[in-house]
Amino acid sequence: MFGAEDLWAKGYTGAKVKMAIFDTGIRADHPHFRNIKERTNWTNEDTLNDNLGHGTFVAGVIAGVDSECLGFAPDTEIYAFRVFTDAQVSYTSWFLDAFNYAIATNMDVLNLSIGGPDYLDLPFVEKIWEITANNIIMVSAIGNDGPLYGTLNNPADQSDVIGVGGIDYSDHIASFSSRGMSTWELPHGYGRVKPDIVAYGRDIMGSKISAGCKSLSGTSVASPVVAGVVCLLVSVIPEPERKSILNPASMKQALVEGAAKLTGPNMYEQGAGRVDLLASYEILKSYKPRTSIFPSVLDYTDCPYTWPFCRQPLYAGAMPVIFNATILNGMGVIGYVESPPKWHPFDEDGNLLSIHFTYSEIIWPWTGHLALHMQIKEEGAQFSGKIEGNVTLKVSSPPAQGEKDPRVSICVLQLKLNVVPTPQRSKRILWDQFHSIKYPPGYIPRDSLDVRNDILDWHGDHLHTNFHIMFNMLRDAGYYIETLGSPLTCFDSRHYGTLLLVDLEDEYFPEEIEKLRDDVVNTGLGLAVFAEWYNVDSMVKMRFFDDNTRSWWTPVTGGANIPALNDLLAPFGIAFGDKILNGDFSLLGEQNRYASGTNIVRFPRGGYVHSFPFLDSSESGATQSVLLTSGSTKADSPILGLMAMGEGRISVYGDSNCLDSSHMITNCFTLLRKILDFTSEDVRDPTLFSDSIKQDSPLYEADNRLPSRRTDVNFSAYSAIVGKELICGSDTRFEIWGTKGYNLQVRGRNKRLPGFPVIDLGRGFNSSSATSNIKRPRLTVRRKGDSLGNRYLGLFYGDEPDAPVLVVGHWLVPFVVAVTGILLLSFWRIRQKRRRRRKGSSSGRLANIV
């Protein structure tokens, strides 16, 4: 039992540890449990029993006594909280009430083998903080949405919770285990490392509903493995001393510092590694309250563990590379950062590295964040080598009972970074993260409408989440890819070969539109756009009724915000339409799937446009689809356009699913490489630039036939642009933080940044400088949809007969699915209800039994 026998032999069996299991209940007379202390029912059903089996199985992994499926801590006191009905339905209010009771009854450990993507459900999230602030150690399953990245589930993605992923007995990450990074911090920041640890979660033995044992798989299983380990570790500390030594932070410190790092998986797959009970036991035996940083090392030479950092070295002139670590404060529930973090290089080369820090000045409950914004100074443009050193952070906490002086601790983060000379412009690509909007808080629909079991776009749309395969491919091809989490005015286009715009949902500031035209036409920037579907009639049909808020929910935008993209591309004479196209086609010798992409309706004369016969599945294209069933031919739709524009080059393509690993059927990486050859270096593939597809006359659609914005959605509630100020954030070059960017009149000229000399922003960053000779047009961007309408998305249920893609059956999947003879716990989408609503929270919660 992974070392449990050694602790049993020492007399540690989980005795007098109060374990709260939030699940489907348990039967009082179950023969596998010797210490069921209390069962409570928080549902609207009049039973305490488990009629599904999930709660009994979880309890068996933790504290079962049957020799065939022995639990980790058989003497643990079980408190079974029944929060799911037999129909596998739950409401947030039930959880909140049950959490309050767990606090009142002074639980030691709490296991949640449930989760969902809504980390903005503030009543739930804040109650988790309250739970841990009351010194209850929470263990939670990270989710079963693997192998996709950016699929962490809440509450396991919270820093004060021990988030658990799953592995098999060969120490391979289970395919179903969700991957990091966390997406709370996007677009300006960077996600945290999660899961915290991994544990065995495939083919684990546990208790059946009434008697006997069975095998199950899932992170629902891995979580109670760790919860059982935690119960054993709690029992190691004498009961009178437990609350003074053990807390959510100190327990996480023992687990992550004692974990065994696996060979192969990266840190966003395995966290600190496989849980090691005996190593954590040794740490706790001599534990003294302190702070630490997790991960405690960022080593660019440790690949693949430190992916994606180890895949791309640092170089001068790049956007800051952000690494977001977690501060664990075992000294107390609240802590204070005494002074700004400090960088201590090991040698002179380390002075080439500039680090700006963003961090939690107040650490509560138990945890905070420390983000490093790393940038190589200009004098390091030709440097090649390693930079090593430490970052230190001093934290204090109030004195514990019986102590007079505050507790003080200095924690250390070790850095070992690879640096290369600044790459040539043609090999540098800039990825626009700023204009991406994801769920939560809005109803941002999926990009491929053929996918019926996942209606939301919630994976972050980041290079290192659902576009991670594309990122690896571009690195293998010799490209350097940087991320921009601020407006398009916040980068110097002279340094980049191509700006890559993929699957974007937000609007654009007029200044961005104007600058991008200048960047392409006069500065030679390449522009590659991968759009998505957008059709207002189809969006209206996708609405559903939320029985919690008693209101209709409707998509905030389409797969991409085509009206906004059309405004951005208007100076180039390019526009997309509102068709939703599906079909297979061949290009560059490869078969490709066009999955819910859009069409091109405007493109200049002299450009190269590729068209293919597809079905239009939009509401407006429904008649076409009916006619085609009687033998009509499909109409050709333009989907790919390439064009030289002044000094620069532009490529537009109407679908991004071939780059997105979320629902990819076929990839279009070959096409992407050919596009970048063109946009960055003007290398023209003969197939893409065949004379037969050159436009003798322009494609042109009248203004009144272009896709329009919705007028019934308050888009400003979800947008970083509408109603907001244009400002360059902390993800941009240090010299323009807090300004409006390049080629624009900036605020705060000669602004002094902490620890940096005065920078003259008047030269090279001012719109009055002679970097452009183009006559700037006056642009008025129409922004509709600011009227009151849809609020935050919550439930995904309701009786909507006109929306077949959203019927309940597409959300409620079988609770236990047989997969090649192995029973795999799958996600349950459950309805939840809140008795109270707080400002800024979503209206409900998407949750799952994992």
C-alpha positions in Angstrom: 0.0 0.0 0.0 2.7 2.5 -1.1 4.4 2.5 2.3 1.3 2.6 4.4 2.2 -0.7 6.1 5.4 0.9 7.5 3.3 3.6 9.2 0.7 1.0 10.4 3.6 -0.9 12.0 4.5 2.3 13.9 0.9 2.6 15.2 -0.3 5.3 12.8 -3.6 4.2 11.2 -5.5 7.4 11.0 -7.0 7.2 14.5 -8.8 10.3 15.7 -8.6 12.0 12.4 -11.9 13.5 11.3 -12.4 12.9 7.5 -15.2 14.6 5.7 -16.2 13.0 2.4 -18.5 15.1 0.2 -20.0 12.7 -2.2 -23.0 10.4 -2.8 -23.3 9.1 0.8 -22.6 5.7 2.4 -24.6 3.0 4.1 -24.4 2.8 7.9 -24.1 -0.9 8.0 -21.4 -1.3 5.4 -19.0 -4.1 6.5 -15.9 -2.4 5.1 -15.9 0.5 7.6 -15.3 0.3 11.3 -15.5 4.0 12.2 -18.4 5.8 10.5 -19.0 8.6 13.0 -21.8 10.6 11.2 -23.8 10.7 8.0 -25.6 13.8 7.0 -27.9 14.4 4.0 -27.8 17.9 2.3 -30.0 17.0 -0.7 -33.7 17.1 -1.2 -34.0 13.3 -1.0 -35.0 11.5 2.2 -32.1 9.1 2.5 -28.6 8.9 3.8 -27.6 5.9 1.8 -25.4 5.7 -1.3 -27.4 4.3 -4.2 -24.8 5.1 -6.8 -21.5 3.7 -5.4 -19.2 6.7 -5.9 -19.2 7.9 -2.3 -18.8 4.3 -0.9 -15.8 3.7 -3.3 -14.1 6.9 -2.3 -14.6 6.1 1.4 -13.2 2.6 0.8 -10.0 3.9 -0.7 -9.5 6.2 2.3 -10.6 3.9 5.2 -11.8 0.5 4.0 -10.9 -2.5 6.2 -11.6 -5.3 3.7 -8.3 -7.1 2.9 -9.1 -7.2 -0.8 -9.5 -3.4 -1.0 -7.9 -2.1 2.1 -7.9 1.7 2.6 -4.9 3.8 3.6 -6.1 4.9 7.0 -8.6 2.2 8.3 -9.1 3.9 11.7 -10.0 7.3 10.3 -13.3 8.7 11.5 -15.6 9.0 8.5 -18.1 11.8 8.3 -20.2 11.2 5.1 -21.8 14.3 3.6 -24.4 13.4 1.0 -24.5 16.2 -1.5 -25.6 14.4 -4.6 -29.0 12.9 -5.3 -29.6 9.4 -6.9 -30.0 11.3 -10.1 -26.5 12.7 -9.7 -27.8 16.3 -9.3 -26.5 18.8 -6.8 -26.9 22.5 -6.0 -24.4 25.0 -4.8 -26.5 25.9 -1.8 -26.2 22.3 -0.6 -22.5 22.5 -0.8 -22.4 25.8 1.1 -24.5 24.5 3.9 -22.5 21.3 4.1 -19.2 23.3 4.1 -20.5 25.4 7.0 -21.3 22.2 9.0 -17.8 20.8 8.3 -16.4 24.0 9.7 -18.7 23.9 12.8 -17.8 20.3 13.5 -14.0 20.9 13.2 -13.1 18.5 10.4 -9.4 17.7 9.9 -9.5 16.6 6.2 -12.0 17.0 3.5 -12.1 15.1 0.2 -13.9 16.5 -2.9 -13.9 14.1 -5.9 -15.9 16.7 -7.9 -15.0 19.8 -9.9 -15.9 22.2 -12.7 -14.3 25.0 -14.7 -16.1 27.9 -13.1 -13.4 29.5 -10.9 -15.4 32.7 -10.9 -18.3 31.2 -8.9 -17.4 33.4 -5.9 -19.7 32.0 -3.3 -18.3 28.6 -3.9 -14.6 29.8 -4.2 -14.8 32.0 -1.2 -16.3 29.2 0.9 -13.4 27.0 -0.1 -11.1 29.8 1.3 -13.2 29.8 4.4 -12.8 26.1 4.8 -9.0 26.1 4.5 -8.8 29.3 6.6 -10.4 27.2 9.4 -7.5 24.8 9.1 -9.3 22.1 7.3 -7.0 20.4 4.7 -8.9 20.0 1.5 -7.9 17.4 -1.1 -9.6 17.5 -4.5 -9.5 15.8 -7.9 -8.0 17.8 -10.7 -10.4 16.5 -13.3 -10.8 14.0 -16.1 -10.5 16.3 -19.1 -7.0 15.0 -20.1 -5.0 14.7 -22.1 -6.0 18.3 -23.0 -4.1 21.2 -21.4 -5.7 24.1 -19.6 -8.4 21.8 -18.2 -8.0 22.1 -14.5 -11.1 21.9 -12.4 -12.1 24.0 -9.5 -11.6 23.8 -6.5 -8.5 21.7 -7.2 -7.0 24.6 -9.1 -7.0 26.8 -6.0 -3.6 27.3 -4.4 -5.0 26.5 -0.9 -6.3 23.1 -2.1 -4.2 20.0 -2.7 -5.0 19.3 -6.4 -4.5 15.6 -7.4 -3.8 14.2 -10.8 -3.8 10.5 -11.8 -1.1 8.1 -12.9 -1.1 4.4 -13.7 1.1 1.7 -12.1 3.8 2.3 -14.7 4.1 5.9 -13.4 2.7 7.3 -16.7 0.3 10.2 -16.5 -3.2 8.8 -17.0 -4.7 9.9 -20.3 -7.8 11.1 -18.5 -6.0 13.3 -15.9 -6.5 17.0 -16.5 -3.4 19.1 -17.3 -2.4 22.6 -16.2 -1.7 25.5 -16.3 -4.3 27.3 -14.3 -6.1 29.9 -16.5 -7.3 32.4 -13.8 -4.4 34.7 -14.6 -4.9 35.1 -18.4 -4.5 37.1 -20.5 -2.1 39.5 -18.7 -0.3 36.9 -16.5 0.7 33.3 -16.6 -0.9 30.3 -15.0 0.2 28.4 -11.9 1.6 24.9 -11.7 -1.1 22.3 -11.1 -1.8 19.6 -10.2 0.2 19.7 -7.0 0.9 16.0 -7.0 -0.2 12.9 -8.7 -1.3 9.5 -7.3 -2.4 6.2 -8.6 -5.7 6.6 -10.3 -6.1 3.7 -12.7 -7.5 0.3 -11.7 -7.6 1.1 -8.0 -9.6 -1.3 -5.8 -12.3 0.1 -3.5 -15.6 -0.9 -1.9 -18.9 -1.7 -3.6 -22.2 -0.2 -2.4 -23.1 -3.1 -0.1 -20.2 -5.5 0.1 -17.2 -6.7 -1.9 -14.6 -4.8 -3.9 -14.3 -3.5 -7.5 -11.8 -1.6 -9.6 -12.3 1.9 -10.9 -10.2 4.6 -12.6 -10.3 8.4 -12.6 -9.0 11.3 -10.6 -12.0 10.7 -8.4 -9.9 7.7 -7.3 -6.5 9.4 -7.1 -7.9 12.1 -4.8 -8.9 9.7 -2.0 -5.6 8.0 -2.4 -4.0 11.3 -1.3 -6.7 12.0 1.2 -5.9 8.6 2.8 -2.2 9.5 2.8 -3.0 12.8 4.4 -5.1 11.1 7.2 -2.1 8.8 8.0 0.2 11.8 8.1 -2.2 13.8 10.4 -2.2 10.9 12.8 1.6 11.0 13.0 1.3 14.3 14.9 0.2 14.0 18.5 -3.4 15.2 18.8 -2.7 18.2 21.1 -0.1 19.5 18.7 -1.9 19.0 15.4 -3.5 22.3 15.0 -0.3 24.2 15.8 1.8 22.3 13.3 -0.5 20.9 10.6 -2.4 23.2 8.2 -3.2 23.3 4.5 0.2 24.9 3.7 2.4 22.7 5.9 0.7 19.5 4.6 1.2 20.7 1.0 4.8 21.4 1.8 5.3 17.9 3.1 3.6 16.4 0.1 5.3 18.4 -2.7 8.7 18.3 -1.1 8.5 14.6 -0.5 7.0 13.7 -3.9 9.0 11.6 -6.3 9.5 13.5 -9.6 8.6 11.3 -12.6 10.7 10.9 -15.7 8.9 12.2 -18.8 5.9 14.3 -17.7 6.3 18.0 -17.4 5.3 20.0 -14.3 1.9 21.0 -15.6 1.1 17.2 -15.9 2.6 15.9 -12.7 3.1 18.9 -10.4 5.8 17.9 -7.9 5.5 14.2 -8.8 4.1 11.0 -7.4 3.0 11.2 -3.7 5.6 9.5 -1.5 4.1 8.7 1.9 7.3 7.8 3.7 9.3 10.8 2.4 6.4 13.2 3.5 6.4 11.4 6.9 10.1 12.1 7.4 9.5 15.8 6.6 6.6 16.2 9.0 8.4 14.4 11.8 10.8 17.3 12.1 8.7 20.1 10.6 9.1 23.7 11.8 6.7 26.3 10.6 8.1 28.1 7.6 7.4 29.5 4.1 8.4 28.0 0.8 7.9 28.4 -2.9 6.4 25.8 -5.2 8.0 25.0 -7.5 11.2 25.8 -5.7 13.4 25.5 -8.9 13.0 26.7 -12.5 15.8 25.0 -14.4 15.8 25.4 -18.2 18.2 22.5 -18.5 15.7 20.1 -16.8 13.6 19.1 -19.9 10.9 18.0 -20.3 10.0 18.7 -16.7 10.2 22.5 -17.0 8.3 22.6 -20.3 7.5 25.0 -21.8 10.3 27.2 -20.4 13.0 24.7 -21.3 11.8 24.6 -24.9 12.6 28.2 -25.6 15.6 30.1 -24.2 15.6 33.7 -23.2 17.0 36.5 -25.4 17.3 40.2 -25.4 14.4 42.3 -26.9 11.7 39.6 -26.1 8.5 40.1 -24.3 9.0 39.2 -20.6 8.8 35.5 -19.8 6.5 35.1 -16.9 6.8 32.3 -14.3 4.1 32.1 -11.7 5.0 30.2 -8.5 3.0 29.6 -5.3 4.0 30.8 -1.9 3.2 28.3 0.8 3.0 29.8 4.3 3.1 27.1 7.0 3.6 29.8 9.7 0.0 31.0 9.8 -3.2 31.5 7.9 -2.1 35.1 7.1 1.3 36.3 6.2 2.9 39.5 4.9 5.7 40.0 2.4 8.1 42.1 4.4 10.0 43.6 1.4 10.1 43.2 -2.4 11.6 39.9 -3.7 15.3 40.1 -4.6 17.3 38.6 -7.4 20.8 37.3 -6.4 22.8 36.3 -9.4 25.7 33.8 -8.9 28.1 35.7 -11.3 28.4 38.8 -13.5 26.4 37.2 -16.3 23.4 37.2 -14.0 23.4 41.0 -14.2 22.1 40.7 -17.8 18.8 39.5 -16.4 16.2 42.0 -15.3 13.3 40.6 -13.2 10.2 42.5 -12.2 8.0 40.9 -9.6 4.3 40.8 -9.0 3.2 39.1 -5.9 0.7 38.8 -3.0 1.6 41.4 -0.4 -0.8 39.7 1.9 -0.8 35.9 1.9 -4.2 34.4 2.7 -5.4 31.8 3.4 -2.1 30.0 3.7 -0.9 30.7 0.1 -0.1 33.5 -2.3 1.6 34.0 -5.6 5.0 35.1 -6.8 5.3 36.0 -10.5 8.7 36.6 -12.2 8.7 38.8 -15.3 12.0 38.0 -16.8 13.8 40.0 -19.5 17.3 40.0 -20.9 18.9 43.5 -21.0 19.8 44.9 -24.4 23.5 44.5 -23.7 22.9 40.8 -23.6 21.8 40.7 -27.3 24.8 38.6 -28.3 25.2 36.6 -25.1 25.0 32.8 -25.2 25.1 30.8 -22.0 23.5 30.1 -18.7 22.3 32.5 -16.0 22.0 31.2 -12.5 21.0 32.6 -9.1 18.3 32.8 -6.4 15.2 34.8 -5.8 14.5 35.4 -2.1 11.3 36.5 -0.4 10.9 37.4 3.3 7.5 36.6 4.9 6.2 37.2 8.4 3.2 35.9 10.2 1.7 36.9 13.6 3.0 35.0 16.6 1.2 31.8 17.4 -0.5 31.3 20.8 2.2 31.5 23.5 4.7 33.3 21.3 5.7 36.9 21.6 7.5 37.7 18.4 6.2 37.4 14.8 7.2 34.3 12.9 9.6 35.2 10.0 10.9 33.0 7.2 12.9 33.6 4.0 12.0 31.4 1.1 14.1 30.7 -2.0 13.4 30.1 -5.7 16.4 28.8 -7.6 16.8 29.9 -11.3 18.9 28.3 -14.0 18.2 29.9 -17.3 19.3 29.4 -20.9 20.1 32.5 -22.9 20.8 32.8 -26.7 21.6 35.7 -29.0 18.5 37.6 -30.2 17.1 35.7 -33.1 16.6 37.3 -36.5 13.3 39.0 -37.1 11.9 36.5 -39.5 12.1 33.7 -36.9 10.2 35.7 -34.2 6.4 35.3 -34.0 4.1 37.2 -31.7 1.0 35.5 -30.4 -2.0 37.7 -29.5 -3.4 36.5 -26.1 -5.0 39.8 -25.2 -8.0 39.6 -27.5 -9.0 36.1 -26.4 -12.0 35.7 -24.1 -12.8 32.4 -22.5 -15.3 30.9 -20.1 -15.8 31.9 -17.4 -17.4 34.4 -17.0 -19.3 34.6 -20.3 -21.0 32.0 -22.5 -18.1 31.7 -25.0 -19.2 28.9 -27.3 -17.0 26.1 -28.6 -15.2 26.5 -31.9 -16.3 23.3 -33.5 -20.1 22.9 -33.5 -19.7 19.2 -34.3 -18.6 18.7 -30.7 -21.7 18.1 -28.6 -20.3 17.1 -25.2 -18.4 20.3 -24.5 -20.3 23.5 -25.3 -17.8 26.0 -23.9 -14.5 27.5 -24.9 -12.7 27.1 -21.5 -9.2 25.8 -22.1 -7.5 29.2 -22.1 -6.6 29.5 -25.9 -3.0 29.9 -24.9 0.2 28.7 -26.5 0.9 26.5 -23.5 -2.7 25.1 -23.0 -4.8 24.0 -26.0 -2.3 25.3 -28.5 0.7 23.5 -26.9 1.1 21.0 -29.8 1.4 23.9 -32.2 3.9 25.6 -29.9 6.1 22.5 -29.9 5.8 22.3 -33.7 6.9 25.9 -34.2 9.8 25.5 -31.9 10.9 22.3 -33.8 10.7 24.4 -37.0 13.1 27.0 -35.6 10.7 29.7 -34.7 10.7 31.7 -31.4 7.1 32.5 -30.2 6.4 35.2 -27.7 3.1 36.1 -26.0 1.4 39.5 -25.9 -1.2 39.9 -23.2 -1.7 43.7 -23.9 -3.1 45.7 -26.8 -1.5 45.7 -30.2 0.0 49.1 -29.5 2.3 47.5 -26.9 4.8 45.7 -29.2 7.5 47.0 -31.5 6.7 45.5 -34.9 10.3 46.0 -36.2 11.3 43.0 -34.1 8.8 40.4 -35.4 8.3 38.6 -38.6 4.6 37.7 -38.0 1.8 38.6 -35.7 -0.4 35.5 -35.2 -4.1 36.1 -34.5 -5.9 32.9 -33.7 -9.5 32.4 -32.5 -10.0 35.8 -31.0 -13.2 37.0 -29.4 -12.6 40.6 -28.2 -12.9 44.0 -29.9 -10.1 46.3 -30.9 -9.2 49.8 -29.8 -9.1 52.3 -32.8 -5.5 52.9 -32.0 -4.7 49.2 -32.5 -6.4 49.2 -35.9 -4.4 52.2 -37.0 -1.1 50.9 -35.7 -1.5 47.5 -37.2 -2.0 49.0 -40.7 1.1 51.0 -40.2 3.0 48.0 -39.0 2.1 45.9 -42.0 2.2 48.5 -44.8 5.3 50.5 -43.6 7.2 48.3 -41.2 6.9 45.0 -43.0 5.2 43.1 -40.3 3.6 39.8 -41.5 0.0 39.1 -40.4 -1.5 35.6 -40.1 -5.2 35.3 -39.1 -7.0 32.1 -38.2 -10.7 33.0 -37.7 -13.8 31.0 -36.6 -17.5 30.8 -37.2 -19.8 33.7 -36.5 -23.5 33.7 -37.2 -26.1 35.6 -35.2 -29.0 33.5 -36.1 -27.2 30.3 -35.1 -26.1 32.0 -31.8 -29.7 32.8 -31.0 -30.6 29.2 -31.6 -27.9 28.1 -29.2 -29.5 29.8 -26.2 -30.9 27.8 -23.3 -33.0 28.5 -20.2 -31.2 28.7 -16.9 -33.6 27.5 -14.3 -31.5 29.0 -11.5 -31.7 32.6 -12.7 -34.9 32.1 -14.5 -33.4 33.7 -17.6 -32.2 32.8 -21.1 -28.5 32.4 -21.8 -27.1 33.0 -25.2 -23.5 33.1 -26.6 -21.7 36.4 -26.1 -20.1 36.0 -29.5 -19.3 33.2 -32.0 -16.3 31.0 -32.2 -14.5 34.3 -33.1 -15.6 37.9 -33.1 -15.9 38.4 -36.8 -17.3 41.9 -36.8 -14.3 43.0 -34.7 -11.9 41.1 -36.9 -13.4 42.8 -40.0 -12.9 46.2 -38.4 -9.2 45.2 -37.8 -8.8 44.0 -41.4 -10.9 46.8 -43.1 -7.8 48.9 -43.9 -6.5 46.0 -46.0 -9.8 45.4 -47.9 -10.4 42.0 -46.2 -13.5 40.7 -44.5 -15.0 37.4 -43.3 -18.6 36.3 -43.7 -21.1 34.5 -41.5 -21.3 31.1 -43.1 -20.5 28.0 -40.9 -18.7 25.7 -43.2 -17.9 22.1 -42.8 -16.1 19.6 -45.0 -12.9 17.8 -46.1 -10.5 19.2 -48.7 -7.0 18.6 -49.9 -4.2 21.2 -49.9 -0.4 20.9 -50.1 -0.8 17.2 -50.5 -2.7 16.7 -47.2 -6.2 16.0 -46.3 -7.8 18.6 -44.1 -11.0 19.0 -42.2 -12.7 22.4 -42.2 -14.7 22.3 -38.9 -17.2 25.1 -38.4 -15.0 27.7 -40.1 -16.1 30.9 -41.8 -15.8 32.2 -45.4 -13.9 35.2 -46.9 -16.2 37.7 -48.5 -13.7 40.6 -49.2 -10.3 40.3 -50.6 -8.3 42.7 -52.8 -7.5 42.2 -56.4 -4.2 40.6 -57.0 -4.4 38.4 -54.0 -4.5 34.6 -54.0 -7.7 33.0 -52.8 -8.4 29.3 -52.3 -12.0 28.1 -52.4 -13.5 24.7 -51.7 -17.0 23.1 -51.9 -18.4 23.0 -48.4 -21.8 22.7 -46.7 -23.1 25.8 -44.8 -24.6 24.6 -41.5 -25.5 28.1 -40.3 -29.2 29.0 -39.8 -29.1 31.0 -43.0 -27.5 28.1 -44.8 -30.1 25.6 -43.7 -32.1 25.9 -47.0 -28.9 25.1 -48.9 -28.4 22.0 -46.9 -31.9 20.8 -47.6 -31.5 21.4 -51.4 -28.2 19.5 -51.4 -29.9 16.4 -50.3 -31.7 16.3 -53.6 -28.5 16.1 -55.5 -27.3 19.7 -55.9 -23.6 20.5 -55.9 -21.9 22.3 -53.1 -20.9 25.9 -53.8 -17.2 26.9 -53.6 -16.5 29.0 -50.6 -13.3 31.1 -50.2 -11.5 30.1 -47.0 -7.8 31.0 -47.5 -6.3 34.3 -48.8 -2.7 35.5 -49.2 -1.7 39.0 -50.2 1.4 41.3 -50.2 0.4 44.6 -48.7 3.0 47.4 -48.9 6.1 46.2 -47.1 4.3 43.4 -45.3 2.3 40.3 -46.2 -1.1 39.0 -45.0 -2.7 35.6 -44.8 -6.2 34.9 -43.6 -7.8 31.5 -43.0 -11.4 30.9 -41.7 -10.8 28.1 -39.2 -8.6 27.5 -36.2 -9.6 24.0 -35.1 -6.7 22.6 -37.1 -4.3 24.3 -34.7 -6.3 23.8 -31.5 -5.7 20.5 -29.8 -9.0 20.7 -28.0 -11.1 19.2 -30.7 -8.6 18.7 -33.6 -9.5 16.2 -36.2 -6.7 17.0 -38.7 -3.9 19.5 -38.1 -2.9 22.2 -40.6 0.7 22.6 -39.3 2.1 22.2 -42.8 -0.2 25.0 -44.0 0.8 27.2 -41.0 4.5 26.7 -41.8 4.0 27.7 -45.4 2.0 30.7 -44.3 4.8 31.8 -42.0 7.3 31.3 -44.8 5.3 33.8 -46.7 4.4 36.3 -44.0 7.8 36.4 -42.4 10.2 35.9 -45.3 8.1 36.3 -48.5 8.8 32.7 -49.5 6.0 31.6 -51.7 4.9 28.0 -52.1 3.9 27.4 -55.7 0.7 25.6 -54.7 -0.5 28.4 -52.5 0.5 31.0 -55.1 -0.6 29.4 -58.3 -1.6 31.8 -61.1 -4.9 30.0 -61.4 -6.2 31.3 -58.1 -4.9 34.8 -58.4 -7.8 37.3 -58.1 -8.3 39.3 -61.3 -11.0 41.3 -59.5 -11.6 41.8 -55.8 -14.0 39.9 -53.7 -16.5 42.3 -52.3 -19.5 42.1 -50.1 -21.6 45.2 -49.4 -21.4 46.7 -45.9 -25.0 45.8 -45.1 -24.3 42.2 -45.8 -21.3 41.8 -43.5 -21.8 40.1 -40.1 -23.1 42.5 -37.5 -22.7 42.6 -33.8 -25.3 41.4 -31.4 -27.4 44.2 -29.9 -28.9 42.2 -27.1 -25.6 41.3 -25.2 -23.8 43.5 -22.8 -20.4 42.8 -24.3 -18.5 45.2 -22.0 -19.1 42.8 -19.1 -16.7 40.3 -20.8 -14.4 42.6 -22.9 -11.0 44.0 -22.0 -11.6 46.8 -24.6 -15.2 48.0 -24.5 -15.5 50.7 -21.9 -11.8 50.2 -20.8 -8.7 52.2 -21.1 -5.9 51.3 -23.5 -2.9 50.5 -21.4 0.2 48.3 -21.7 0.3 45.7 -18.9 2.9 43.9 -16.9 3.4 41.3 -19.7 5.0 43.9 -22.0 8.5 45.3 -22.3 9.4 47.0 -19.0 10.0 50.3 -20.6 6.3 50.7 -21.7 4.5 49.4 -18.6 1.7 51.7 -17.8 1.9 53.6 -21.1 -0.3 53.4 -24.3 2.5 51.8 -26.2 4.6 52.3 -29.3 4.0 55.0 -31.9 1.3 56.6 -29.7 1.3 59.5 -27.3 2.2 57.8 -24.0 1.3 58.7 -20.5 4.0 59.2 -17.9 7.0 60.3 -20.0 10.3 59.6 -18.4 8.6 57.3 -16.0 10.9 55.7 -13.4 10.4 52.0 -12.8 11.4 50.5 -9.5 15.2 49.8 -9.6 15.6 51.1 -13.1 17.1 54.3 -14.6 15.0 57.0 -16.1 13.9 56.0 -19.6 13.2 58.7 -22.2 9.9 57.5 -23.7 9.7 60.5 -26.0 11.9 58.9 -28.6 10.9 55.8 -30.4 7.7 55.5 -28.4 5.9 58.7 -29.3 3.5 59.2 -32.1 5.3 62.3 -33.1 8.4 60.3 -34.0 9.3 59.8 -37.6 8.7 56.0 -37.6 5.8 56.2 -40.0 5.0 58.3 -43.1 1.6 56.9 -43.6 -1.4 59.2 -43.4 -3.5 57.8 -40.6 -7.2 57.5 -41.3 -9.7 58.5 -38.7 -11.3 55.3 -37.7 -14.6 55.0 -35.9 -15.1 51.4 -34.6 -18.7 50.5 -34.3 -19.4 48.6 -31.1 -22.8 47.4 -30.6 -24.1 45.1 -28.0 -23.5 47.3 -25.0 -27.2 47.2 -23.9 -28.2 45.3 -20.8 -28.7 41.7 -21.5 -27.0 38.4 -20.7 -25.3 38.2 -17.4 -22.7 35.7 -16.3 -23.1 32.1 -17.5 -24.0 29.6 -14.9 -26.1 26.5 -15.6 -26.0 24.5 -18.8 -29.4 23.0 -18.5 -33.0 23.8 -19.3 -35.8 22.7 -21.5 -35.0 24.4 -24.9 -36.6 22.4 -27.7 -35.2 24.7 -30.4 -31.6 24.1 -29.4 -30.9 20.4 -30.1 -27.1 20.9 -29.5 -27.8 21.9 -25.9 -30.2 19.3 -24.7 -29.5 17.7 -21.3 -28.6 14.4 -22.9 -25.5 16.0 -24.4 -24.3 17.0 -21.0 -25.3 14.0 -18.8 -22.9 11.2 -19.7 -23.0 7.8 -18.1 -21.7 7.9 -14.6 -19.4 4.9 -15.0 -18.4 4.1 -18.6 -17.0 0.7 -19.5 -13.9 1.2 -21.6 -12.2 -2.0 -22.9 -13.2 -3.8 -19.8 -12.0 -1.0 -17.5 -14.5 1.1 -15.6 -13.6 4.7 -15.9 -15.3 7.4 -13.9 -16.4 10.1 -16.2 -17.5 13.7 -15.6 -20.9 14.5 -14.5 -22.3 17.9 -15.4 -24.6 18.8 -12.5 -27.1 21.5 -11.9 -26.6 23.7 -9.0 -28.5 26.5 -7.3 -27.5 29.3 -5.1 -29.6 30.9 -2.4 -27.7 34.1 -2.5 -25.8 35.9 -5.2 -22.8 38.1 -5.0 -21.6 40.8 -7.3 -19.2 39.5 -9.9 -20.1 35.8 -9.5 -21.6 33.6 -12.1 -25.2 32.6 -11.8 -24.6 28.9 -11.2 -21.9 26.3 -11.4 -20.8 23.6 -13.9 -19.5 20.7 -11.8 -18.6 17.1 -12.3 -18.1 14.0 -10.3 -14.6 13.1 -11.4 
